């Protein structure tokens, strides 16, 4: 019992000595930390407003603002530790060693973040663009540091790790996507009339963009038909829907104009050896 009382008295003495010797340092450190947090938030908001004024991408502006805030907080922690006479050099060395180990273990994850930072800086595409990467096509819904989120006409959400985007061939058609189609007409049919009919059909769809304008012409010459090719741009979210509607409208218009769409034909010659 006496030993416990002595231990408690010793502990009490240590606490009293600590507050007697370091009370002003503790109060000063707390005040510096609180003021530092306020200043860090203030600088972060200023940075965010500057980025907004310069129309920087929202993902990049949030990243920059957070980096500024964390940098100020780190400086404040160093100052507060210095108030107690604590050297931060061992902490820096320990953090460096831990960071190296974690970096080696998570290099795949960090490569996604590095690629995401590259995408945000170089801006090969932005939210709302239609892009194609490795046969994957969709509208960019969100760009994050680790991944990019695409949506399709079928309502699917596609998540692509950013490391699989940087260094690949990216096709960006912005808000729309091109539709390429063709239809064959008989060699005896009027090609100019067929082309004008296709142009008229395309002009009847408000969803088809006029900038760039639809393109219609003779695509090639088949064995039994002249192929009329046409290209036009539609919103990606309605790509297949409008493609099917246009194909039906072109087919119906050709029938009404009595333009023959020939069947594939083959000429067979029989020789009598007798």
Order of alpha helices (4+ residues) and beta strands (2+ residues): alpha-alpha-alpha-alpha-beta-beta-beta-beta-beta-beta-alpha-beta-beta-alpha
